[in-house]
């Protein structure tokens, strides 16, 4: 029987990741009621950070072997430039790994340069891993097609060197493009959506949809203030924030949230939780903070949006907690559609705020009379190559979907970004939704 010491280092990293994941499950099941709130919050976030890093370790070993070890037998291995290259690769990997720790130690009103650098390296790390894997797969396919009897020669050695060089060049180019794309203000996307049973007096009602701002290590007060200015310029009747507003505790990042107090939509500003609010383990404090800015959380509840023209004309705006509150065993929270739609009958139009598209799918299975669901969560994949995974894992990916005859789902690609200050194959968006009565 092979001992743990005899296992390859990749296998050891996989075992470590499994141990951390198992400890996360145990602590949620058996320690949730025994630890005080602050300790439980720190334990959860530390476990998630360690889990991510142990998984990344396997990729980092592959990156090191591909970009450094491959060249050690070349004539340039003893040169000063190669020494600098090794230091650069090591620093790159160290920064990528440290990105998750910035959530614990480097969150403030404005992002620290270190956090921006670390998350940029994390984005580049993901792209580099993809190209190394893809080019490696192409190389293996070529070898298979060329025949197993082919002898190793200069051509094979050149291909072995070409693979990491090409992967690094592609990564650098796409990283720069992604950074430039994400640095631009969100685009304003105007969408007209017919809402069955919407009163004619509320025709052309304007709803501005925000999602996935992710205040934290790489998004601060300046960017939020820009978003608020753009929203105010649109003059919405209602503003809704469908989750993942933050990645940090309310007390730590409160100064960065202050621009939200300038939102002044006449029919109100509303908020529902996303999965990242529960990762902060500070939802109650966030609710209180948002209320102080006149933003109403919809915690499995609903409000009547009454027409300014007639008190008898209204529709039901409901919001549900994010589904991961149940997974995290967050006391008093979790998606409760029945409670959220209490008093919302099919005689009036129903608009539901639900952070994750999978929650939208579940809601329509239980209540097909919902007319419009507004979601976020997917970020449109945010960066290549994560776009494909986000597309496959979500029943609605991005944009407008019609479900049946009288129901629509709109999924925002996100108003900012999570951590990595890059966008590839997606664009940050503020959505201006014009509700049309039939």
C-alpha positions, 0 to 999 in steps of 0.5 A: 500500500502506498503511503502518503509520503510516496504520493506525487505532490499533485496527489498530496494537494488533492488530498489536502483539498479534500481534507479542507472541504471535509472540515468545512462540512463538519464545521457547518454541521456540528460547530455552527451552534457551538462557536460564536458568530465572529469565530464562525465567520472567520473560520468559514472564510479561512476554510474557503481560502485554504480550499481554493489555494489547495486546489490551485496548488495542483495547477501551480505545479503544472505552470512551474514545470511548463514555464520553468522546468521545461527550460532547465536543460537548455543553454539559457538555464544558467543565464541571468535572464533565466534567473529573473524569469524564475523569480517572475514566475514564482512571484506571479504564482505567489500573488495569484495564491494570495488573492483570496487572503485579501478578503481577510486582511485587505478590504478598505474604502478603496482597493489596495494596489496589492489586491488589484495586482493579486487578482489580476494575477489570478485572472492571468493564472486561469487563462494560462492554465487553460492555454497550457492544458489546451496546447498540451492536449493538441500536442498529445493528439498530434503525437497520437496521429503522428504515430507512437513509433516516431522518434524524439528529435529536434522537432519534438524539443522545439514543440515542447518549448513552443507550447509554454511560450505561446501560452504565456504570450496569449495570456499576456495579450488577453490579460491586457485586453481584459483589464482594459475592458473592465476599466470601462464604465458599465454599458447601459443596456435598455430592454423593453419587456411586456408584463402580463397584467401590468396596469396600463397606467404603469406602462413604460415604468422604468426599472434599473437593474444592478447586480454583482457589484462586489464591493471588496478588495478590487471594487471601492467607493469610486466605482460605486459612485460612478455607478450611482451617477449613471443610475441617477442620470437614467431617472428610474422609477424603481432601482433594484439590486439583485445580490452580490453587492459586497464581499466584505463585512458592513462595518469594514467597508461602510465608507465605500457604501455611502454613494448608495444613499444618493439613489432616489428612485420615486417608487423605491430602491430594493435589494435581495441577497446573493451568495456572496452576502452569505459568505460575509456572514454579516447579512443582518448588519448589511440589512441595517446599513442598507435601510439607513440609506433608504434601500429596502431589503426584500427578505422573502417578502414583497411590496406593492408598487402602486402607480403614482396615477392611481392607487388602484393600479399596482403590481407585486414586487417580491424578493427571495433570499439566495439559495446558498443560505440553505447550503451554508445553514445561515439561520433565519435565511434561505429561499422561501418562495411561498413566504415571498409571494404571500398576498401576490395573486395571479390577478396582478402582475408579479415581478420577482427578484432572485439572485441566481438563475437556478432560483428563477427556474425553481420559482417558475416550477412552483409559480408559473404565474410569475410574469418577470424574474430579474437575476444576476450571478453569472457575470456572463462568465466574466472572463474567458474561459469561465464563460463556457462553465457559467453557460453550462451551469445555469439554466439562464445565462445572460440577457432576456429569456421568454418562458411560456407565453407570459413569463420573462427572465432577465439575467444581468451580466453584472454591474462590476466584477468579482475580484478579478478586475478583468472581463473577456467575452462579457461586458459590465452592464447597468440594465434599463428595463422598460415595463410594457403593459399588454 
